Amino acid sequence: MRFFLWILALFASAIGIAVAAHYNVGNVVFFYPPYRIDLSLNFFILLAILLFAVIYAVLKTIRVAQRMPGRVAAYRRDKLERKGNVALREALKYYFEGRFGHAEKAAIRAAESPDNAGLAALIAARAAHRMQQTERRDTWLATVEEDQSLKSARLMTAIELLVDERQPELALKVVEELNANGTRHIHALRMALKANQRASNWPEVLRLVRTLDKNNALHPALSLRLRELAYEDLLRNPANDAESIRNVWYSIPAEDRIKPYVALRAAHAFNLRGLHDGARAIVEKAMAEEWDERLLRPYREAAAEQGSPALVAQIERCEEWHRKHPVDPELELTLATLCLRQQLWGKAQRHLEQALSDAVTPRQLQESHLKLAQMYESLNQLEKAAEHYRQCAKVGSP
């Protein structure tokens, strides 16, 4: 319909122009002595229109010719950018496919485009790292140093690669540079956590774990394990004296102090420094929350002095545990050890024999025989003591 209307308008215009030209009898005269040129008005109008068209075409051609170098440069630039974008996509594709050599080659092509050069260099650095080409990796990273818009990306990449290469000291230096830049996002904290873990900087590991826990950015199991390792290292430090180990222990949050793994390490540390009262308290609080037979060994190592109320309280507590866990060789050994110290020979013998019957590890067998031998030796029953000493040696021999 629209096309029909356009045709109708065109024909109407043509008819109108023809009618107007038929009745237009005017003339145009040009004088240039001794010359005279006579033209009809219609022909003059036609010549004027043609002249305007020619002048417009000439000017348009000149303008197009002037713009041609810029258009050619823009075309080449667009073509280079398109090629760079294609190469950048290929580099990412090859990198995620694990074809790191192809990824680096594609990144080289992508780097020909100035807009893609920085990102292409980071991809090439990661690909070179995966191929263990550290010199090429460092060269690629160095090419991005001047680009401030990619500073955080470069630093994060450097941290990840250095941590992966097990160079935590260098990684931590880069972390400091990143923090100075004001960047503290979650992934940066995770990388800092891993670098400090590799560097055995456990106080900083604890701080980062707590920060990540507040942001729900760490799996609970991993958080627990890292805190346990940090506490173990702090508690195991031989430079800590009795007062220092107490300070370390009370710096641990209360909810972590009752965890069996942490309580076990702490009880051993307290026993090593002669803080047996503290070791007993640590074990008892942890056992009140969760039963763990591993805690029984430091508990018997922390036995109180013979005849003291504390030793009687220990025996009573173990008997209470025994009612809840009647078949536990570690608990039998603990009760027997405490009874031996209190010189309750009959109860000690009964529990040691039960421990021999329930023992599941060579260490439990060996310890049971050794304590029986020591008991019989104290009772002047040397033949029985010698027999258990032999059995103890037999269990201990390969």
C-alpha positions in Angstrom: 0.0 0.0 0.0 2.8 2.4 0.9 4.6 1.6 -2.4 1.4 2.3 -4.4 1.0 5.7 -2.7 4.6 6.6 -3.5 4.1 5.7 -7.2 0.9 7.8 -7.2 2.7 10.8 -5.7 5.5 10.5 -8.2 3.2 10.5 -11.2 1.2 13.4 -9.8 4.4 15.4 -9.3 5.5 14.6 -12.9 2.2 15.7 -14.3 2.3 18.9 -12.2 5.8 19.8 -13.4 4.9 19.1 -17.0 1.8 21.3 -16.9 3.8 24.1 -15.1 6.5 23.9 -17.8 4.0 24.0 -20.6 2.5 27.2 -19.5 5.9 28.8 -18.4 6.8 31.0 -21.4 9.6 33.0 -19.6 13.1 33.5 -21.1 16.5 34.0 -19.5 19.1 36.1 -21.4 22.8 36.2 -20.7 24.7 39.3 -22.1 28.5 39.2 -22.4 29.3 41.7 -25.2 29.5 41.0 -28.0 27.7 37.7 -27.0 24.1 37.1 -26.1 22.6 33.8 -25.0 18.9 33.2 -24.9 17.4 30.4 -22.8 14.0 29.3 -21.9 13.2 29.5 -18.3 12.4 25.8 -18.1 15.8 24.9 -19.6 17.6 27.3 -17.3 15.9 25.7 -14.2 17.0 22.2 -15.5 20.6 23.4 -16.0 20.6 24.9 -12.5 19.4 21.7 -11.0 22.1 19.7 -13.0 24.8 22.1 -12.0 23.8 21.8 -8.3 23.9 18.0 -8.6 27.4 18.1 -10.2 28.8 20.5 -7.6 27.3 18.4 -4.7 28.8 15.2 -6.2 32.2 16.8 -6.6 32.1 18.1 -3.0 30.9 14.8 -1.7 33.7 13.0 -3.5 36.3 15.4 -2.1 34.9 14.9 1.5 34.9 11.1 1.1 38.5 11.2 -0.2 39.5 13.3 2.8 38.0 10.8 5.2 39.3 7.7 3.5 42.6 7.4 5.5 40.7 7.6 8.8 38.2 5.1 7.7 40.9 2.7 6.5 42.7 3.1 9.8 39.4 2.5 11.7 38.7 -0.5 9.6 42.2 -2.0 10.3 41.8 -1.2 14.0 38.4 -2.9 14.1 39.7 -5.8 12.2 42.6 -6.1 14.6 40.2 -5.8 17.6 38.0 -8.5 16.2 41.0 -10.8 15.7 42.2 -10.0 19.2 38.8 -10.8 20.7 38.6 -14.1 18.8 42.2 -14.9 20.0 41.3 -14.0 23.6 38.3 -16.3 23.6 40.4 -19.1 22.1 43.1 -18.5 24.8 40.4 -18.8 27.5 38.9 -21.9 25.9 42.3 -23.6 25.6 43.3 -22.7 29.1 40.1 -24.2 30.6 40.6 -27.3 28.4 44.1 -27.7 29.9 45.9 -27.1 26.6 48.2 -24.6 28.0 50.6 -24.3 25.1 47.8 -23.5 22.7 46.4 -21.0 25.3 49.7 -19.1 25.5 50.0 -19.0 21.7 46.4 -17.7 21.4 47.2 -15.1 24.2 50.2 -13.9 22.1 47.8 -13.3 19.2 45.3 -11.6 21.5 48.0 -9.3 22.9 48.4 -7.7 19.4 45.2 -5.8 20.3 46.1 -3.0 22.8 42.7 -3.3 24.5 43.3 -7.0 25.1 47.0 -6.9 25.9 46.7 -6.9 29.7 44.2 -9.7 30.0 46.0 -11.8 27.4 49.3 -11.4 29.4 47.6 -12.7 32.6 46.2 -15.7 30.7 49.6 -16.3 29.2 51.3 -16.1 32.6 48.9 -18.6 34.1 49.4 -20.9 31.1 53.2 -20.6 31.3 53.0 -21.4 35.1 51.0 -24.6 34.4 53.8 -25.6 32.0 56.3 -24.8 34.8 57.9 -22.1 32.6 58.6 -19.7 35.5 60.8 -17.3 33.5 58.1 -16.8 30.8 55.5 -16.5 33.5 57.4 -13.7 35.3 58.0 -12.0 31.9 54.3 -12.0 31.1 53.4 -10.6 34.6 56.1 -7.9 34.2 54.3 -6.6 31.0 51.2 -5.8 33.0 53.0 -3.8 35.8 52.3 -0.4 34.1 48.6 -1.0 33.6 47.0 0.4 36.8 43.6 -0.8 35.8 44.8 -4.4 36.1 46.9 -4.0 39.2 44.6 -6.0 41.5 44.2 -8.7 38.9 48.0 -8.9 38.4 48.6 -9.1 42.2 45.9 -11.8 42.7 47.4 -13.8 39.9 50.9 -13.5 41.3 49.7 -14.6 44.8 47.9 -17.7 43.4 50.8 -18.7 41.3 53.4 -18.2 44.1 51.3 -20.1 46.6 50.9 -22.9 44.1 54.7 -22.9 43.6 55.1 -23.2 47.3 56.8 -19.9 47.8 54.7 -18.5 50.7 57.2 -15.8 51.7 57.1 -14.2 48.2 53.3 -14.6 48.1 53.0 -12.9 51.5 55.0 -9.9 50.2 52.6 -9.6 47.3 49.7 -9.9 49.7 51.1 -6.9 51.6 51.3 -4.9 48.4 47.7 -5.9 47.6 46.5 -4.9 51.1 48.3 -1.6 50.7 46.3 -1.1 47.6 43.2 -1.2 49.7 41.9 -4.4 48.2 40.5 -6.9 50.8 38.1 -9.1 48.9 37.2 -12.7 49.9 39.5 -14.5 47.4 42.4 -12.3 48.5 41.8 -13.4 52.1 41.7 -17.1 51.0 45.0 -16.7 49.1 46.5 -15.0 52.1 45.2 -17.8 54.3 46.9 -20.4 52.1 50.1 -18.5 51.9 50.3 -18.1 55.7 49.5 -21.8 56.2 52.3 -22.7 53.9 54.6 -20.3 55.8 53.4 -21.8 59.1 52.4 -18.4 60.3 49.6 -19.8 62.5 48.6 -16.7 64.5 47.8 -15.0 61.1 46.1 -18.2 59.9 43.8 -18.0 63.0 43.0 -14.3 62.3 42.2 -15.0 58.7 40.1 -18.1 59.5 38.0 -16.0 61.9 37.6 -13.2 59.4 36.5 -15.7 56.7 34.1 -17.4 59.1 32.4 -14.1 59.8 31.7 -13.9 56.0 30.7 -17.5 55.7 33.5 -17.8 53.1 35.1 -21.0 54.5 33.7 -24.5 54.7 33.1 -25.4 58.4 35.1 -28.6 58.2 38.1 -26.8 56.7 37.8 -23.9 59.2 37.8 -26.4 62.1 40.8 -28.3 60.7 42.8 -25.1 60.2 42.0 -23.9 63.7 43.1 -27.3 65.1 46.4 -27.2 63.2 47.0 -23.7 64.4 46.3 -24.5 68.0 48.4 -27.6 67.8 51.4 -25.6 66.6 50.9 -22.9 69.2 50.6 -25.5 72.0 53.5 -27.6 70.8 55.9 -24.7 70.7 58.8 -25.7 72.9 59.7 -22.0 73.6 56.5 -21.7 75.7 57.0 -22.0 79.5 54.2 -22.8 82.0 52.9 -19.3 82.0 53.1 -18.9 78.2 51.2 -22.1 77.6 48.4 -20.9 80.0 48.2 -17.7 78.0 48.0 -19.6 74.7 45.3 -21.9 76.1 43.1 -19.0 77.4 43.5 -17.2 74.1 41.7 -20.0 72.4 37.9 -19.4 72.2 35.9 -21.4 74.8 33.9 -23.3 72.1 37.2 -24.6 70.6 38.8 -25.6 74.0 36.3 -28.4 74.4 37.0 -29.9 71.0 38.7 -33.3 71.6 41.6 -32.7 69.2 42.4 -29.3 70.8 42.0 -30.6 74.3 44.3 -33.6 73.6 47.1 -31.3 72.4 46.6 -29.0 75.3 46.6 -31.7 77.9 49.9 -33.1 76.5 51.4 -29.6 76.6 50.3 -29.0 80.2 51.6 -32.4 81.3 55.0 -31.6 79.7 55.3 -28.5 81.8 54.1 -30.2 85.0 50.7 -28.5 85.0 48.9 -31.7 85.8 45.9 -30.0 87.5 45.3 -28.0 84.4 45.6 -31.1 82.2 43.0 -32.9 84.3 40.6 -30.0 84.1 41.0 -29.7 80.3 40.3 -33.4 79.8 37.3 -33.5 82.1 35.6 -30.5 80.4 36.2 -31.9 77.0 34.9 -35.4 78.0 31.8 -33.8 79.5 30.9 -32.5 76.0 32.1 -35.4 73.8 33.5 -38.8 74.7 36.9 -39.5 73.1 39.1 -42.3 74.4 42.2 -40.5 73.1 41.9 -38.1 76.0 42.3 -40.9 78.5 46.0 -41.3 78.0 47.0 -37.7 79.0 44.4 -38.0 81.8 46.2 -40.9 83.4 49.6 -39.2 82.8 48.2 -36.3 84.8 47.4 -38.5 87.8 47.4 -36.6 91.1 49.7 -37.5 94.1 49.1 -40.7 96.1 46.5 -40.2 98.8 45.4 -36.8 97.6 41.7 -35.9 97.3 42.4 -35.1 93.6 43.5 -38.7 92.9 40.4 -40.1 94.7 38.2 -37.7 92.6 40.0 -38.9 89.4 39.2 -42.6 90.3 35.6 -41.7 91.0 35.2 -39.9 87.8 36.8 -42.8 85.8 34.5 -45.2 87.5 31.5 -43.0 86.5 32.9 -43.1 82.9 33.3 -46.9 83.2 29.6 -47.3 83.9 28.8 -45.6 80.6 31.6 -47.3 78.6 32.2 -50.7 80.2 34.3 -52.2 77.3 37.0 -49.7 76.7 40.7 -50.8 77.0 42.0 -47.2 77.4 39.6 -46.5 80.2 40.6 -49.8 81.9 44.2 -48.8 81.6 43.5 -45.4 83.1 41.5 -46.8 86.0 44.3 -49.4 86.6 47.0 -46.7 86.5 45.1 -44.5 89.0 44.4 -47.5 91.3 48.1 -48.5 91.2 49.1 -45.0 92.3 46.6 -45.2 95.1 47.9 -48.8 95.9 44.5 -50.4 95.3 46.1 -53.6 94.1 43.0 -55.7 93.7 41.1 -53.1 91.6 44.2 -52.4 89.6 44.8 -56.1 88.8 41.1 -56.5 87.8 41.2 -53.6 85.4 44.6 -54.5 83.9 43.5 -58.0 83.2 40.3 -56.6 81.6 42.4 -54.2 79.6 44.5 -57.2 78.3 41.3 -59.0 77.3 39.9 -55.9 75.5 43.1 -54.6 74.0 43.0 -53.8 70.3 46.4 -52.3 69.7 50.0 -53.5 70.4 50.5 -50.4 72.5 47.6 -51.3 74.8 48.9 -54.8 75.2 52.4 -53.7 75.9 51.3 -51.1 78.5 49.0 -53.6 80.2 51.8 -56.2 80.6 54.2 -53.5 81.8 51.8 -52.2 84.5 51.0 -55.8 85.6 54.7 -56.5 85.9 55.3 -53.3 87.9 52.3 -54.2 90.2 53.6 -57.7 90.8 57.1 -56.4 91.4 55.7 -54.0 94.0 53.9 -57.0 95.6 57.2 -59.0 95.6 55.7 -61.6 93.2 58.8 -61.7 91.0 58.0 -64.7 88.9 54.7 -63.2 87.7 56.5 -59.8 87.2 59.2 -61.5 85.1 56.5 -63.3 83.0 54.7 -60.0 82.2 58.0 -58.3 81.5 58.7 -61.0 78.9 55.3 -60.6 77.4 55.8 -56.9 77.2 59.1 -57.3 75.4 57.6 -59.9 73.1 54.8 -57.5 72.1 57.3 -54.7 71.6 59.7 -56.7 69.4 59.2 -56.5 65.6 
